[in-house]
Amino acid sequence: FGLETPRVPWGIHPELLRAGEDAQERRDRTGREAEDSVVYLFPGGFLGHRKPAEPVIEAFTAAEGDHLRLLVKAQVERSRLERIEPLVDADDRISMLLGDQPWEEHLATIASCDVSVSPSRWEGLGLPLYEAVALGLPTITNDDPPMNEVVTDGENGLLVPSHPDGEARSGIPARRPDVAALTAAIERMGDPGTLGTLREGTIRSRERFAWEDTVQALGDLLDR
């Protein structure tokens, strides 16, 4: 389009990395990784239309495995709860946490889980993706940008296909994650071997998001 658009890559802030190191120390100390259950986190935010809560819950409900657990974490109550709560109540493996937690508690809640399920109908930056990498949680998300710019299939998570689903009020095309593919990815991540491999890959992938690269690129932009 004839625009000068230098790229400033976003990275993981050192505060998040320190939280990730603390989380791993807690896992090592408590033996969390040796537990039988696998806890999936759905970061629902404000439960707006950008977050496909219903498809995620539907996909999890269809997943086989008594050891699987899903935590739906949302900041505030919204009218969509009228549709979501019956889905949560129908599966005793699913729980919901509502409320805007202080920053440290928010990170501790994420770190207490094993997998982040973070598909999005459309996205800007995708902060939960970076939080998951920092805290060592492999991510399941849809194979669309910017999600697939952070999550690499088979490295630090699993990518699933999506389908056109209207558009946002801003005109951005929306995508709905494929429910059957989400179910398959959830079941696959429930295997200890797969989870362990992708957790190690998630920790290694932090190198791709060095905060120093963000600072350097921003400095170069300001010097132009």
N, C-alpha and C positions, 0 to 999 in steps of 0.2 A: 504493500500500500504506500510505499515511499516514505515510511516512518522510520526514524532512527530510534531503535528500541534495544539498547544494550541490556543484557540479562543480568539481574542480580539474583543469584540462587539463594533460596531460603535454607537456613541450617538449623541445627539443634542447639539451643542456647546452653551454655555450661551449667546453668541451674538445673535444667532438665536432665543433663547427663549425670550430675551429682545425685539427683533423685533416683536415677536408674541404677547407679552403683549401690546406693543405700538399699534399694529394693532387692538387688541380687544378694547382698550381704544377709538380708533378712531371710531370703529363700534358703541360702546355705545354712543359716543358723537354725531355722525351724524345720528344714526338710520339706518345705512346701512342694517341691517338685516330685517328691516320692509319694504324695497323696494319690488316691485312686481317682478323684474327681478332676474333670477338666472344666474350668470356669471361663465362659465366654462373656465378653463385655460388649454391649451395644451402647455407644455414647450418643444418646438421643438428643442432647442439647436442649433446645426449647421445644422439641417435638413439632417443629414446623414441617411444612410439606417437603422440604429438602431432604429430610431424614426418612427413609422408607421403613418405618417401624413395623408396619403390618407384614410386609414381605419377609423381613428378618424373623419375626416371631413365627410366622407360618412355616418358614423353612426350618427353623429350629424344632418346632413341634413335630415335623415329619422326620427329623433325624433320629436314628436308632442309637440307643446307648443310655443305660441307666446312670452311667458315670458322668454324663454331660449336664452342665448347668449353664443357665443364661441369666445374666444380670442386666436389666434394662435400666440405665442410669439417665435421668433427665433433671434439668435444672428447675423447671417450674411446671405446675399443672396446667394443662391446656384442654380444650374441648375434645381433642382427639383421644383423650383418655377413655371416653365413653366407648370407643371402638377397640381400644387396645387392652383395657382391663379384662374384658371377658376372655381374650386370647391368652393373657397371662394366667388367669385363674384356671384355665382349662388344662394346664400342664404344671404339675407340682415341681418340675425341674426349673421353672422360671420364677424369678423374683424381680421386684421393681424397687428402685431407690429414687425418691423424688426429693429435690431440694438443692439449693445452690451451696455447695460445700466450700469452706475456706480452702485456699490453694493447696496447702499441705495435705489436708484430708482428701481432697480431690485426687491428688497424685497417689496417695496411699491406697485409695479405693481401686484405682486403675492397676497399680502394682500388685494388688492382691489377686488379680485375675491372671489367666494364662493366655488368652487369645482375645484380640480386638476384632469385632465384626462391624466394619465401618463403611458399608456401601453408602452412596449418596446419589440422589437424583440429579443434582448439579452441585458444583463445589467451587470455592474460591481458592483458598490456600489449603485447607484441610488440616487444621491444628491437631485433631485426634490422631492423625496418621503419624505425625512427628512425635507426639507424646508416646505412642505405642512403641515406636522404634527406640526412643530414649529409655523406656522402661523395660525393654526386652520382650515385648509381646508381639508375636507374629500377627499379621492382619489379613483378614478376609475382606475383600472389597471388589467392586466392579471394575472391569478392564476398560476404564475411560479416564481421560485426563481431568484433573491433575492426579487422581488416585494412583494411576499406573506410572506416574513419575516418581512416586515415593516407594510404592510396593512393586517389587519384581517377583513375578510368579516363580515359586520354587526356591527363592532366595530368602526373603524376609516375609513371605506370606503366600496367599493363593488368590488369584484373580479369576473372577467369574464373568460370563457374558451378560449383556443387558439388552433391553429393548426400548425403542422410542416410547416416551410417555408424556407427550404434550410439551409444554414449555413453561418456564418461570414467568412471572409477571414482567420481568425485565426483557423477555424474549429469548433467554438462553434455552437451548434445547434440553429437555429433561430425559433421563434414562431410568428405567426400572430394572433392578437386578433380577436375573433369572432365578426364580424360586427353587426349581429343581437343582440347578447348579449350586446354589447356596447350600442346600441340604447336603449335597455330595461333598462340598468343601468342608462343611462343619463335621461331617462324619470322618472325613479323611484327617482333619486336624485333631480328632479325638484319639488317634493312634499315637501311643507314646513315642514311637520311633520318629514319625513324621513331625510331631510337635517338638521333639528335642532337636532335630535337624534344623527346623525353621527358626527355633529360638536362637540357636547358635548363629544362623545366617542373619538374623535380625541384629544381633549384637555386632557382627562384622560390618553390617551395612551402615552403621553409624559413621563410618569413615567417609561415606559419600555426602554427608550432611554436616561437614565441619563448619562451625561458626566462623572460623577464621576466613573461610572462603566468602562468606556473606559480607564480613567487614571489609575484606579486600575489594570485592566487587563494588560495594557501595562507595568506598573511597575513590576508586577509579572513576566512577560515575560523577562524583562531585568535583573531581579534578578536570573534567572535560570543559 
